[in-house]
Amino acid sequence: MSWMLRLQERLCGLAPWDARCITDEWFRAHFDYAADVVQQWVGGVLDLPTARLLNFGCGDGITDLALMLRHGATAIHGVDIRREYAKLPSIAREQLGMSRIPAGMTFETITPGAPLAGKWPLVDGIMSWSTFEHVQRDQLVPIFSDLHACLRPGGYFFIQIEPLFFSPFGSHLKRYDDVPWHHLLATEAELWSVIQAHQGPIDASETDFGFADFGVDGYKKFVFNEYRALNRLTADELVEITTGVGFHVVRQVRRHVEMEIPAALRGKYPDELLLNNEVFLLLGK
Ligand SMILES: C[S@@+](CC[C@H](N)C(=O)[O-])C[C@H]1O[C@@H](n2cnc3c(N)ncnc32)[C@H](O)[C@@H]1O
C-alpha cells in the first residue's frame, strides 16, 4: 500500500505539520539541531530530494522526519536493533500535529551485526548519529565493511559521535552525574550509587521517548547498562577502521572542550583524547 500513499503524497503533498506544536526538548534537539547538521554535511555533497539514504542506528527516526519535512529528503530507510521508530507516528502527531508520517520513510529492525548488503539497491548516502560508540567493538569492522558494500561508488557516509568516551561526559551519564571524567576516576560501583541516589527530573533534552516505558528506576538501569556497553571508540580509531575497510576521508571536524584536566588523569591519557568530545566524519566510497 505504500505506493498508494506515495501517489497520494505526490498529488496532494505531505500531511500538514506545524513546528509550533513542539513542546518536547528531545524532539526539538533532533528535529532542529541534528537534522540541520546532517543537512549541512550530507546536503553539501548529495542532492537530498533525489538521494536514497540509509540511517544506521536511526533510533526514534525524528532526525529522518526532519530531513524529509525541513530539508526535502524523499527516501530514507532507518535501521536499528531497537524499535523506537515504531513510536514515530504518535510522536509526529503529538509534536507536529501531523496525521501521517511521509511514505518515503521506512524502518527495519535488524539483528546486531547482521549483513545488510544486497537487501536493497545500493544507497547514495548513509548517516549515523550518536550510534557507533554503542556498537559492540568486535562488530565494528564487519559492520563498516557491510555498510561500504551498501553504498554506491561515489556515495557518502556521514558519522557523528558525541560524547566520545574519554571526554568529560563520555560515559553518557551526565543526566545523573555532572562530575567531569567521573567514569575515568571512580569505580563502576561508585558511579552506580551516584545514579541510584539521583533525585528529581533529568535534563529534558536528554530524556528520550523511551523514558516512559522504563520508569525512573528502569531508565537508570537502562542508561547504566548502555554506559557499560560503550565500545570506548576514539576519533583516531574511527578513522582508522573506516578507511581500513575502503572508505576515504572527505572531511572531518573534531570538537574539543575547554576544561581543566584533573591531576589524577593528567599524563594517564593524552590531553587530546580527554578533551575531544565530538567527531563529525564524512567518508566517501
Ligand atoms: C544514542 S542512540 C541514537 C539514536 C539516533 N541516531 C538518535 O540520534 O536519536 C544509539 C542507537 O544505536 C542503536 N544501535 C546500537 N547498536 C547497534 C547496531 N549494532 N546496529 C544498529 N543500531 C545499533 C541503538 O539501538 C540506538 O537506537
PDBQT file of the ligand as one rigid body, heavy atoms in Angstrom, charges set to zero:
ROOT
HETATM    1  C1  LIG A 301      22.095   7.011  21.315  1.00  0.00    +0.000 C 
HETATM    2  S1  LIG A 301      21.049   6.153  20.272  1.00  0.00    +0.000 S 
HETATM    3  C2  LIG A 301      20.980   7.263  18.868  1.00  0.00    +0.000 C 
HETATM    4  C3  LIG A 301      19.745   7.052  18.065  1.00  0.00    +0.000 C 
HETATM    5  C4  LIG A 301      19.511   8.092  16.967  1.00  0.00    +0.000 C 
HETATM    6  N1  LIG A 301      20.560   8.061  15.976  1.00  0.00    +0.000 N 
HETATM    7  C5  LIG A 301      19.361   9.463  17.581  1.00  0.00    +0.000 C 
HETATM    8  O1  LIG A 301      20.135  10.365  17.238  1.00  0.00    +0.000 OA
HETATM    9  O2  LIG A 301      18.454   9.639  18.402  1.00  0.00    +0.000 OA
HETATM   10  C6  LIG A 301      22.070   4.823  19.640  1.00  0.00    +0.000 C 
HETATM   11  C7  LIG A 301      21.301   3.907  18.738  1.00  0.00    +0.000 C 
HETATM   12  O3  LIG A 301      22.183   2.938  18.180  1.00  0.00    +0.000 OA
HETATM   13  C8  LIG A 301      21.451   1.732  18.068  1.00  0.00    +0.000 C 
HETATM   14  N2  LIG A 301      22.413   0.640  17.895  1.00  0.00    +0.000 N 
HETATM   15  C9  LIG A 301      23.314   0.181  18.796  1.00  0.00    +0.000 A 
HETATM   16  N3  LIG A 301      23.990  -0.857  18.278  1.00  0.00    +0.000 NA
HETATM   17  C10 LIG A 301      23.533  -1.025  17.012  1.00  0.00    +0.000 A 
HETATM   18  C11 LIG A 301      23.850  -1.938  15.962  1.00  0.00    +0.000 A 
HETATM   19  N4  LIG A 301      24.773  -2.888  16.107  1.00  0.00    +0.000 N 
HETATM   20  N5  LIG A 301      23.173  -1.832  14.798  1.00  0.00    +0.000 NA
HETATM   21  C12 LIG A 301      22.245  -0.864  14.639  1.00  0.00    +0.000 A 
HETATM   22  N6  LIG A 301      21.890   0.022  15.590  1.00  0.00    +0.000 NA
HETATM   23  C13 LIG A 301      22.536  -0.063  16.771  1.00  0.00    +0.000 A 
HETATM   24  C14 LIG A 301      20.649   1.721  19.373  1.00  0.00    +0.000 C 
HETATM   25  O4  LIG A 301      19.586   0.810  19.358  1.00  0.00    +0.000 OA
HETATM   26  C15 LIG A 301      20.198   3.159  19.466  1.00  0.00    +0.000 C 
HETATM   27  O5  LIG A 301      18.971   3.394  18.830  1.00  0.00    +0.000 OA
ENDROOT
TORSDOF 0
